[in-house]
Structure formats: C-alpha cells, structure tokens
Amino acid sequence: MDILTDWNSRHLNPSGAALRRFLENTVDVVAIGSIEPTFDGQGRFAPELLDIALLKAIPAETDITSQHEGSADHNSVLSTAIPRIETTDDLEAEVVSLETDIRTALERSTTETREVKQLYRRDTLGGTAAHLRRAGRRRALRSGTPEHRRIANQLSRSVRTALDEHRQETWRRFVKSLNPRDNSLWKTQKALRTRRKPCLPLHGEQGIVNTDRDKAEAFGDSLELQCRENQLDDEDEEHTALVERRATRISQMPDDEIRPRPRKKSRGYWNT
C-alpha cells in the first residue's frame, strides 16, 4: 500500500519511510489510518498522522476515524473491526470461534498451584509455640554469646517436649471420644487407611500437565510412543531374516539336559 496516497499525506518523515519498508516486506500485516491528521500543529508544525493500527491476519472489515473533540491538539481515534458476516452460518461460525478463543485463552492463562500445607497455624497452641521458639532462636543467634545460645537450645528442647506431650494427649482424648455407634470410629479408621497423596505434575509432550485429563493424555502418548513399531530408514532386511531363521532353529531344538563337564587332571590333584 502507498502511505502517501492512502492517507492524503504530502510529506513522509523517517518513521513513515521505515513503516512503508516494513509493510512492503511483510505479507500478512496491514496498516490502517485515518484520512484526516490526528495531530494539529496549530500553526507551528504541519499536521501529522500519529495514530495508526497494525493488523495481522485478521479477515475483517476494519475502519479507523479521527474524532475532533476537546481543545487539545491531538485528536482521539476510533477503530472498529467487524467480521465479514453475510449468512447465518457465518454468524454461527464466528460465535464458535469466539467461544473457542475465550476457552483457549483461559486455559493458557490459568495455572494450578498446590496448596502449601502449614505444619502449625499461628492461632493454635503449636503454631504460637513454634513461632516463639523461632523468634527466641533468632535473638540468641543475633546476640552472639555462647550462654544465650545454650539457654535458647535448652528452652527449644523443652518446648519440643511439651509439644509432643500435648500432641499425644490431644490424640488420646480424641481416641477416647470415638463412639462405634455414631460411625465416628469407622470414619477415623477409613481416613487413616485411605490417605491419598496428591499426584505430582507430569511432563508431557506439550510441557508440564496438572489436570487428570491432561495426565491421561500424556500417559496415552507415552504408551503409543513405546508400543510403536520402529521404522528404520536403513533397515537391513537380509540381516533381519538371518536372525529370525536362527531364532526359529534354536526354538525348535529339543530341551535335553546339559551334560556335565569332564574333569581335568592337574598337577598332583583332581579338580572337583
């Protein structure tokens, strides 16, 4: 396209020349602009066209106009891209294409992250004790004196022992509270027996997969690749036939017992 004639421009600056060379060397990119200038020099400079739109492989009816609003020297630009819809089938195809693009964008932009399981929560007794223990250890290491570190280690061991006793006492009270009549005991046994671990992400042909459906497809692709017959370009048919004949002959041989090896007489004694 000719920028000078299509945009009613009489002058071409270096940026416009670079844009024209780019468009001449590119096939699927089109530049559209308003027929009126978007920048008014107000007598100091010549009016210029500063706002354009670059479209790549878009089968649509495009239009761009300049809006004269306000007192600024730069006019706003309104661009519209309308698909070429002539029949009902074209409309349905565009709707399906739009829905597919939306789903694809959501799938590519959505990432699944595993929830980090915290060992202790701050609002529990164990979480508060662990937080205070770490804070005391940091203060002891910051002071740099052996006496403070020794006291911090003693207190840390005491806290760890107290937490173990508290955990065992909590579990003992929970076990005593189980009642076989209300199925609480059965539910606890089932939870302890069927404790499932989350399956880690797999690496498929398209990258890391997280969902069950993508993992199944990755397993299927791997099995298909493993069970596929090897197609060699330089396969030696004569050598393959020779190996098959030898394998057939060996498989047809009778399964006789292997005879023992005869003894050999050595210097002064017999080998056993």
C-alpha positions in Angstrom: 0.0 0.0 0.0 1.1 3.6 -0.6 1.1 5.6 2.6 1.2 8.9 0.8 -1.8 8.4 -1.4 -4.0 6.4 1.0 -3.6 8.8 3.9 -3.6 12.0 1.9 -0.1 12.9 3.1 2.2 15.2 1.2 5.3 14.6 3.3 7.0 11.5 4.7 9.3 11.5 7.7 11.9 8.8 8.5 9.4 7.0 10.7 6.9 6.8 7.9 9.6 5.6 5.5 10.5 2.8 7.9 6.9 1.8 8.2 6.5 1.7 4.5 9.5 -0.5 4.1 8.2 -2.8 6.8 4.8 -3.2 5.0 6.4 -3.8 1.7 8.5 -6.7 3.1 5.6 -8.2 5.1 2.7 -10.1 3.5 0.1 -10.6 6.3 0.4 -7.2 8.0 -1.8 -4.2 7.1 -1.5 -0.7 8.4 -4.7 1.4 8.5 -5.0 5.1 9.4 -7.5 7.9 9.3 -7.8 10.1 6.2 -7.5 13.1 8.4 -4.5 14.1 10.5 -4.6 13.3 14.2 -2.1 16.0 15.3 -2.7 19.7 14.7 0.4 21.7 14.7 -1.6 24.9 15.5 0.5 26.9 13.0 3.9 25.9 14.4 4.1 22.5 12.7 2.5 20.8 9.8 -0.5 18.5 10.6 0.7 14.9 11.1 -0.9 11.4 11.3 0.4 10.0 14.5 -2.1 7.2 15.3 -2.3 4.1 13.1 -3.4 0.5 13.6 -1.4 -2.6 12.5 -3.5 -5.7 11.7 -2.1 -9.2 11.1 -4.1 -12.0 9.5 -7.5 -10.6 10.5 -10.3 -11.4 8.0 -12.5 -8.5 9.0 -13.8 -5.2 7.7 -11.7 -2.5 9.5 -12.3 1.2 9.8 -10.5 4.0 11.7 -11.7 7.6 12.1 -10.4 10.7 13.8 -12.7 12.3 16.5 -12.5 16.0 16.8 -13.3 16.5 20.5 -11.9 18.9 23.0 -9.4 21.7 22.7 -6.2 19.5 22.6 -4.0 19.5 19.6 -4.2 15.6 19.5 -7.4 14.1 18.3 -8.7 10.8 19.6 -9.0 7.8 17.2 -11.9 5.3 16.9 -11.1 1.9 15.3 -13.6 -0.8 14.6 -13.1 -4.4 13.3 -16.2 -6.1 12.1 -16.1 -9.7 10.9 -17.4 -10.4 7.4 -20.8 -11.9 8.2 -23.1 -12.4 5.3 -25.2 -15.5 6.3 -26.4 -17.2 9.4 -23.7 -19.9 9.0 -21.0 -17.2 9.1 -22.5 -15.8 12.3 -22.6 -19.2 14.0 -19.0 -19.9 12.9 -17.9 -16.6 14.4 -19.7 -17.3 17.7 -18.0 -20.8 17.9 -14.6 -19.2 17.0 -15.1 -16.6 19.7 -16.0 -19.2 22.4 -13.0 -21.3 21.4 -10.7 -18.4 21.6 -12.0 -17.5 25.1 -11.6 -21.1 26.3 -8.1 -21.3 24.9 -7.1 -18.0 26.5 -8.5 -19.1 29.9 -6.7 -22.5 29.7 -3.4 -20.9 28.8 -3.6 -18.1 31.4 -4.8 -20.3 34.2 -2.3 -22.1 36.4 -3.0 -24.6 39.1 -0.9 -24.3 42.3 -0.7 -26.8 45.1 -1.9 -25.6 48.5 1.0 -25.4 50.9 0.1 -27.3 54.0 1.3 -25.5 57.0 2.6 -27.6 59.9 1.4 -25.2 62.5 -1.1 -22.3 62.4 -0.5 -19.1 64.2 -3.8 -19.2 66.0 -3.1 -22.7 67.6 -1.0 -23.7 70.5 1.5 -25.4 68.4 1.8 -22.6 65.9 2.3 -20.0 68.7 4.9 -22.1 70.4 6.8 -22.8 67.2 6.7 -19.0 66.3 8.0 -18.0 69.7 10.7 -20.7 69.6 12.0 -19.5 66.2 11.9 -15.9 67.5 13.9 -16.8 70.6 16.5 -18.7 68.5 16.9 -15.7 66.2 17.5 -13.4 69.2 20.0 -15.8 70.6 22.0 -16.1 67.4 21.9 -12.3 67.0 23.5 -11.7 70.4 26.5 -13.9 69.6 27.2 -15.1 73.1 27.5 -18.9 73.9 25.5 -18.5 77.1 22.4 -17.2 75.2 22.7 -19.9 72.6 22.9 -22.6 75.3 19.8 -21.2 77.0 17.9 -21.0 73.7 18.7 -24.6 72.9 17.5 -25.8 76.4 14.3 -23.8 76.0 13.8 -25.2 72.5 14.1 -28.7 73.7 11.7 -28.1 76.5 9.2 -26.6 74.0 9.6 -29.5 71.7 9.0 -32.0 74.5 5.9 -30.0 75.7 4.5 -30.0 72.2 5.0 -33.8 71.8 3.2 -34.4 75.1 0.4 -32.0 74.1 0.0 -33.8 70.8 -0.1 -37.2 72.4 -2.6 -36.0 75.0 -4.8 -34.5 72.3 -4.8 -37.7 70.3 -5.6 -39.7 73.4 -8.6 -37.6 74.2 -9.7 -37.8 70.6 -9.5 -41.7 70.6 -11.5 -41.9 73.8 -14.2 -39.7 72.3 -14.8 -42.0 69.4 -18.1 -43.9 69.6 -18.8 -47.0 67.5 -22.5 -46.3 67.4 -22.3 -43.0 65.5 -19.7 -44.3 62.9 -17.0 -41.9 64.2 -14.6 -44.8 64.8 -15.3 -46.3 61.4 -14.7 -42.9 59.7 -11.4 -42.4 61.5 -10.2 -45.8 60.5 -11.1 -45.2 56.9 -9.4 -41.9 56.9 -6.2 -43.4 58.3 -6.2 -46.3 55.8 -7.1 -44.5 52.6 -4.9 -41.5 53.0 -4.2 -40.5 49.4 -1.2 -38.4 48.4 -1.7 -35.9 45.6 -0.2 -36.9 42.3 2.7 -34.8 41.2 2.6 -32.9 37.9 3.8 -34.9 34.8 5.9 -33.8 31.9 4.2 -34.5 28.7 5.0 -33.7 25.1 3.4 -30.2 25.4 5.1 -29.4 28.8 4.0 -29.7 32.4 0.5 -31.1 32.9 -1.5 -30.8 36.1 -5.1 -31.9 35.5 -6.3 -35.6 35.4 -7.4 -35.3 31.8 -4.0 -33.9 30.6 -2.2 -36.6 32.6 -4.2 -39.3 31.0 -3.4 -37.9 27.5 0.3 -37.7 28.5 0.2 -41.4 29.6 -1.5 -42.4 26.3 1.0 -40.5 24.2 3.9 -42.2 26.1 2.4 -45.7 25.7 1.7 -45.0 22.0 5.3 -44.0 21.5 6.7 -47.0 23.4 4.5 -49.5 21.5 5.1 -48.1 18.1 7.0 -50.2 15.6 10.4 -48.9 14.8 10.6 -47.6 11.3 14.3 -47.5 10.3 15.3 -45.9 7.0 18.5 -48.1 6.7 17.0 -51.4 7.9 18.9 -54.5 6.6 16.2 -57.0 5.5 18.8 -59.8 4.9 20.2 -59.5 8.4 16.7 -59.4 9.9 15.8 -62.6 8.0 19.0 -64.3 9.2 18.3 -63.5 12.8 14.7 -64.8 12.5 15.9 -68.1 11.0 18.5 -68.6 13.7 15.9 -67.8 16.4 13.5 -70.3 14.8 16.1 -73.0 14.7 17.1 -72.5 18.3 13.5 -72.6 19.4 12.9 -75.9 17.7 15.9 -77.7 19.3 15.0 -80.3 21.9 15.3 -79.3 25.6 17.9 -82.0 26.6 19.7 -81.9 29.9 23.1 -80.3 29.8 25.9 -82.9 30.2 28.4 -82.2 33.0 31.9 -81.0 32.0 34.6 -83.8 32.2 37.1 -83.5 35.0 40.6 -82.5 34.1 43.7 -83.9 35.8 46.0 -81.2 37.2 49.4 -81.3 38.8 49.1 -83.6 41.8 45.3 -83.4 42.4 41.9 -83.7 40.7 39.7 -80.7 40.1 36.2 -81.1 41.5 
